[in-house]
Amino acid sequence: MTLLLIALGAMFCSLMVSSEIMPQPDFNLQGMAGKWYLIGFATNAQWFVNRRASMKMGTIMLIPTADGDLDMSYASLSQDGSCWRMNNLAKKTDVPGKFTYTSERWGNQNYMSMVDVKYDEYALTHTIKTKGSDNTIVNKLYGRGDELSPDLLEKFRQFSLDTGILPENIAFLPKNAECPPA
C-alpha cells in the first residue's frame, strides 16, 4: 500500500510539473516549417518499455496553416522496409506555441508545447496525452539534421528527468533510412 501511495504521489507531482510547462516565449510558427528528424524520445508510457529497442529515427514534416495551426506528417522506415506514417493537425490555442490535437490512430487528446526551439537547429516538445483517466507524458527532441550536439542531448535528458520521466525511458534513436515521399 505504501508503494502504491508513493507511485501515485510521484505521478501527480510529474503531472503538476508538466501542466506548468510553458512554450518558448516569442514562438514563431513559420520558423517550425519544414523537415525535422526525431532524435530523442522520452515517455512514462508502459508500451515504450517493450518497443524502445526497435524504435529508430524518423522524420516529421511541419507545415503551418493559414489559420495558425500546424499540420504534422510523421514517417519512419520499418525493419521490413515498409513505412509507418501518421498525420495530425495540431490546433493552435490562445497561447502561442501550445497546440491540441486528437490522435485518430490512438484515440487520445494531446496537449503539446514547443518548449525550446532554435529554428535552424533543434526543437524540444512536451506533450501530455490523455485517454480516459490515463495521462502520459511524451517529450521529443527534433533536429534539422540527424545529429545534435552532446550538450543538446543532455539538455533533453535533463528536461525529461525534470518532467518525471525515468532515466531508462529516455532514448536517443539510432539513425535510419528515410521513407520515400508519400
C-alpha positions as CSV (number, residue, x, y, z in Angstrom):
1,M,0.0,0.0,0.0
2,T,2.8,2.4,0.8
3,L,4.5,1.7,-2.5
4,L,1.2,2.4,-4.3
5,L,0.8,5.8,-2.5
6,I,4.4,6.7,-3.3
7,A,3.9,5.8,-7.0
8,L,0.6,7.8,-7.1
9,G,2.3,10.8,-5.4
10,A,5.2,10.7,-8.0
11,M,2.7,10.5,-10.9
12,F,0.7,13.5,-9.6
13,C,3.9,15.5,-9.0
14,S,5.1,14.8,-12.5
15,L,1.7,15.9,-13.9
16,M,1.8,19.0,-11.9
17,V,5.2,19.9,-13.2
18,S,4.1,19.0,-16.7
19,S,1.0,21.2,-16.6
20,E,3.2,24.2,-15.8
21,I,5.5,23.7,-18.8
22,M,5.3,26.8,-20.9
23,P,6.2,27.2,-24.5
24,Q,9.1,29.2,-25.7
25,P,8.5,33.0,-25.4
26,D,8.1,34.7,-28.8
27,F,7.3,31.4,-30.5
28,N,7.5,31.7,-34.3
29,L,5.1,29.2,-36.1
30,Q,6.6,29.9,-39.5
31,G,10.1,29.0,-38.1
32,M,8.9,25.5,-37.4
33,A,8.1,24.8,-41.1
34,G,9.9,22.1,-42.9
35,K,11.6,18.7,-42.2
36,W,12.8,17.6,-38.7
37,Y,14.5,14.4,-37.6
38,L,13.2,12.7,-34.4
39,I,16.3,12.3,-32.4
40,G,15.2,11.9,-28.8
41,F,12.1,10.3,-27.3
42,A,11.1,10.1,-23.6
43,T,7.9,8.9,-22.1
44,N,6.3,7.4,-19.0
45,A,4.1,5.2,-21.2
46,Q,4.2,1.5,-20.4
47,W,4.2,0.5,-24.1
48,F,7.6,2.2,-24.5
49,V,9.3,-0.5,-22.3
50,N,8.6,-3.2,-24.9
51,R,9.2,-1.1,-28.1
52,R,12.2,1.0,-27.2
53,A,14.8,-1.4,-28.6
54,S,13.0,-1.4,-32.0
55,M,12.5,2.3,-32.4
56,K,14.5,4.2,-34.9
57,M,14.8,7.8,-36.1
58,G,12.0,9.1,-38.3
59,T,11.2,12.4,-39.9
60,I,8.3,14.8,-39.4
61,M,7.2,17.5,-41.9
62,L,5.7,20.5,-40.2
63,I,3.5,22.8,-42.3
64,P,1.9,25.9,-40.7
65,T,-1.6,26.6,-41.9
66,A,-3.1,30.0,-42.7
67,D,-5.2,29.7,-39.6
68,G,-2.1,29.3,-37.3
69,D,-2.5,25.5,-36.9
70,L,0.3,23.0,-37.6
71,D,0.0,20.1,-40.0
72,M,2.3,17.3,-38.8
73,S,3.2,14.3,-41.0
74,Y,5.5,11.7,-39.4
75,A,7.2,8.9,-41.3
76,S,9.5,6.1,-40.1
77,L,11.0,3.3,-42.1
78,S,10.2,-0.1,-40.5
79,Q,12.7,-3.0,-40.4
80,D,10.7,-4.8,-43.1
81,G,11.1,-1.8,-45.5
82,S,7.6,-0.5,-45.1
83,C,6.8,3.0,-43.9
84,W,4.9,3.7,-40.8
85,R,3.1,7.1,-41.2
86,M,0.9,9.2,-39.0
87,N,-0.7,12.6,-39.7
88,N,-2.2,15.0,-37.3
89,L,-3.5,18.6,-37.4
90,A,-2.4,20.4,-34.2
91,K,-4.8,23.3,-33.5
92,K,-3.5,26.5,-32.0
93,T,-4.6,27.6,-28.6
94,D,-4.7,31.1,-27.0
95,V,-1.0,30.6,-26.0
96,P,1.5,30.8,-28.9
97,G,3.5,27.6,-29.1
98,K,0.7,25.5,-27.4
99,F,-1.4,23.2,-29.5
100,T,-4.0,20.5,-29.1
101,Y,-4.9,17.6,-31.3
102,T,-6.8,14.3,-31.2
103,S,-5.0,11.2,-32.5
104,E,-7.4,9.3,-34.6
105,R,-4.9,6.3,-34.5
106,W,-4.7,6.1,-30.7
107,G,-7.9,7.9,-29.7
108,N,-6.2,10.3,-27.2
109,Q,-6.3,14.0,-26.7
110,N,-2.9,15.7,-26.9
111,Y,-1.7,19.0,-25.4
112,M,1.6,19.9,-27.0
113,S,4.0,22.7,-26.1
114,M,7.0,23.9,-28.1
115,V,9.3,24.3,-25.1
116,D,12.6,25.2,-26.6
117,V,13.3,25.9,-30.2
118,K,16.3,27.2,-32.2
119,Y,14.5,27.1,-35.6
120,D,17.6,26.2,-37.7
121,E,18.9,23.6,-35.3
122,Y,16.6,21.8,-32.8
123,A,13.1,21.7,-31.2
124,L,12.2,20.3,-27.8
125,T,8.5,19.5,-27.4
126,H,6.4,18.4,-24.4
127,T,3.1,16.6,-24.8
128,I,0.5,15.4,-22.3
129,K,-1.6,12.7,-23.9
130,T,-5.0,12.0,-22.2
131,K,-7.2,9.0,-22.8
132,G,-10.0,8.5,-20.2
133,S,-8.3,8.9,-16.8
134,D,-4.8,8.0,-18.2
135,N,-2.3,10.8,-18.7
136,T,1.0,10.1,-20.4
137,I,4.0,12.4,-20.9
138,V,5.9,12.4,-24.1
139,N,9.0,14.6,-24.7
140,K,10.6,14.7,-28.1
141,L,13.8,16.2,-29.4
142,Y,13.9,17.1,-33.1
143,G,16.9,18.2,-35.2
144,R,17.1,19.9,-38.6
145,G,19.8,17.3,-39.3
146,D,20.1,13.8,-38.0
147,E,22.7,14.7,-35.3
148,L,22.7,17.1,-32.4
149,S,25.5,18.2,-30.0
150,P,26.1,16.3,-26.8
151,D,25.0,19.5,-24.9
152,L,21.6,19.4,-26.6
153,L,21.2,15.7,-25.9
154,E,22.0,16.3,-22.2
155,K,19.6,19.3,-22.1
156,F,16.8,17.0,-23.4
157,R,17.8,14.2,-20.9
158,Q,17.7,16.7,-18.0
159,F,14.4,18.2,-19.2
160,S,12.8,14.7,-19.4
161,L,14.0,13.8,-15.9
162,D,12.6,17.1,-14.6
163,T,9.2,16.2,-16.1
164,G,9.1,12.9,-14.3
165,I,10.5,10.5,-16.9
166,L,12.6,7.7,-15.6
167,P,16.2,7.6,-16.9
168,E,15.6,4.2,-18.6
169,N,12.6,5.7,-20.5
170,I,14.8,8.3,-22.3
171,A,16.1,7.2,-25.7
172,F,18.2,8.7,-28.4
173,L,17.1,7.0,-31.6
174,P,19.5,5.3,-33.9
175,K,19.8,6.7,-37.5
176,N,17.5,5.1,-40.0
177,A,17.0,5.4,-43.8
178,E,14.1,7.7,-44.7
179,C,10.8,6.8,-46.2
180,P,10.2,7.8,-49.8
181,P,7.7,10.6,-50.2
182,A,4.1,9.6,-49.9
